[in-house]
Amino acid sequence: MWRLSMLEKRSSDGVVRALSEIGIMPAKSKAQQMAAGAALAAKRGEKKKSELRGASKSMVESMSEQQLHDLASTKRKGKPRRASKS
């Protein structure tokens, strides 16, 4: 994505803020990324919507295919298994 390469020059906090301004929010955890991937598969018809559970069930209805793709394609390196509550 050309957008990310332009934003990599900023500080990590600035990158997250800039990503949210242009509509791309990276996944905060591996679990969130996996839920987005499952929702994306259901949206594309590769998986039945009835097989979805938890967050992926609401994601498929509330997010566009492009938003799900952006969330699911977040790099996993450095991500916690679950996001901390804050």
C-alpha angles and dihedrals in degrees: 000000000000092000093063094049089055091050098046091084091068126081117274092256090049092050093055091047092047092047092053091049092057093042102259116116116180118226113266095211143015089251092055091048092050092048090052090050092052091047090049091052090051092047090052091048095247091117132030116256088224089064092061121103136188120344095000090062092060094038093060091058100039103041134062122239090253093052091049091048092051092048094045094048094059112127112255097211110116095008119129119235089243128016115247118246110255 
